[in-house]
Amino acid sequence: MQINGCSALVVGGAGGLGEATVRRLHSAGAKVVVADLADEKGKALEQELGVRYVRTDATSEEDVLAAVAAAEEAGPLRISVDTHGGPAIGGRLIGRDGQPLSLDGFRQTIEVYLTGVFNVMRLAAAAIGRQEPVDGDRGVIISTASVAAYEGQIGQLPYAAAKGGVVGMTLVAARDLSPLGIRVVTIAPGTFLTPAYGKAGDQLEAYWGPQVPHPKRMGRSPEYASLVQHICENDYLNGEVIRLDGALRFPPK
């Protein structure tokens, strides 16, 4: 698939992985819509790159539809990348005080990290499906999981469940959308150093870097964005979850 001239929706596009993706797709010639709740960063990208920012809560049907509509206005929508984040409730299933983990907290984490991904996927797929096919292909949907989907650590049960759900949706969605010529791929990052960590980034690098087999460092956002571009351009990547982790496997804690 040719990125140049396509419209691309990047949900969570003002964050670390999302911003790198916005910059990569923009440099490849895509007309990018940044969908996020971070107004200051989103508007800064809009002013710097000439992309469009749309304030978007990934769990809201109305918000995502507005972002999708903006992307369709910009050009033929063929690329949807979802990197959005949000609050995640953690803790052991049974705490040291003998109390079970909060049900409301579990539901909140699932809402943000799984239901939100499903919401973006379904609405973006409907829009991409309206485009004219090029060599039988209409576009690609890229979601973001985590290696925690496979090796969730102690205290990560809600987050691991949500990311495991994203992994589980990938092949089914690819099969569902195959008659429309829409591919579905998920990236499962390991530990990535993003600007959101601020000064704590050095401490995280010192902790996680030595645990990565090779290279012995945390991932960088441009490496995620590079993989996004390759997925877009490689028409035979479909129904797959790609780990991007330097061969890291999470220990129990």
Residue, then its C-alpha position, 0 to 999 in steps of 0.5 A: m500500500q502506498i502511504n503517500g496521498c492517503s489519509a491516516l488516523v492516529v488515535g493517541g497521536a499526541g503521546g510518545l508512540g503516537e507522535a512518532t507515528v504521526r511524524r513518520l506517516h506525515s513524512a511519508g506523505a500521509k494526510v494525518v489526523v491526530a486524535d487525542l485528549a492532550d490539547e496542548k500537544g495536539k495543537a502544537l503538532e497541528q501548527e508545526l506539521g500542518v496535520r489536523y488535531v481532533r479532541t477525541d476520547a477513544t471510548s466515545e462513539e461520537d468523538v471517534l466518529a468525528a475524528v474519522a470524519a475529519a480523516e475522510e475529509a482529508g483524503p481516502l482513509r486507509i490507515s488507522v493506528d491506535t496508540h491511546g493510553g489512559p489510567a490503569i488500575g493495578g494491584r494484586l488480585i488479593g491484597r496484603d489486607g485480604q481485600p479483593l482487587s477493585l471490580d470498578g478499577f478492573r472495569q475502568t481499565i478494560e474500558v480504556y485499554l480494550t473497549g476503546v481499541f474495539n471502538v476505534m477499530r470498528l468505526a475506522a473499519a467502517a470508514i476504510g471499507r467505504q474507500e475504493p480498493v487499490d489492487g484489492d486492498r482498502g487499508v490497514i488497522i494497527s492496534t497497540a497491545s503490550v508484552a504484558a498480554y503474554e507475561g503480565q507482572i504481579g499487580q498487572l491483572p487488569y492491564a494484562a487482561a485488556k491487552g490480552g483482549v487486544v491480542g485476541m481480537t487481532l486475528v478475528a478482526a482480520r478474518d472479519l474484514s478480509p472480504l473488504g480488503i482491510r488488514v489488521v495487525t497489532i504491535a505489542p511493545g516491550t518497555f519503551l522510553t517516551p517523553a511522558y516519563g520525564k525525569a523518571g526516564d533515566q531511572l527506568e532506563a537504568y532498571w529495564g535496559p540491562q534486562v533486555p537481551h539485545p539491545k540493552r536499552m528501552g525501546r524508542s518511539p521512532e522504532y515503533a513508528s518505523l514498524v507502523q510504516h512497514i506494516c502499512e507498506n507490506d501487504y502480506l502482513n495481516g492477522e498478526v501480533i508483532r512483539l517489539d521488545g528486544a527479546l525481553r520477557f517480563p519477570p513476575k515482578 
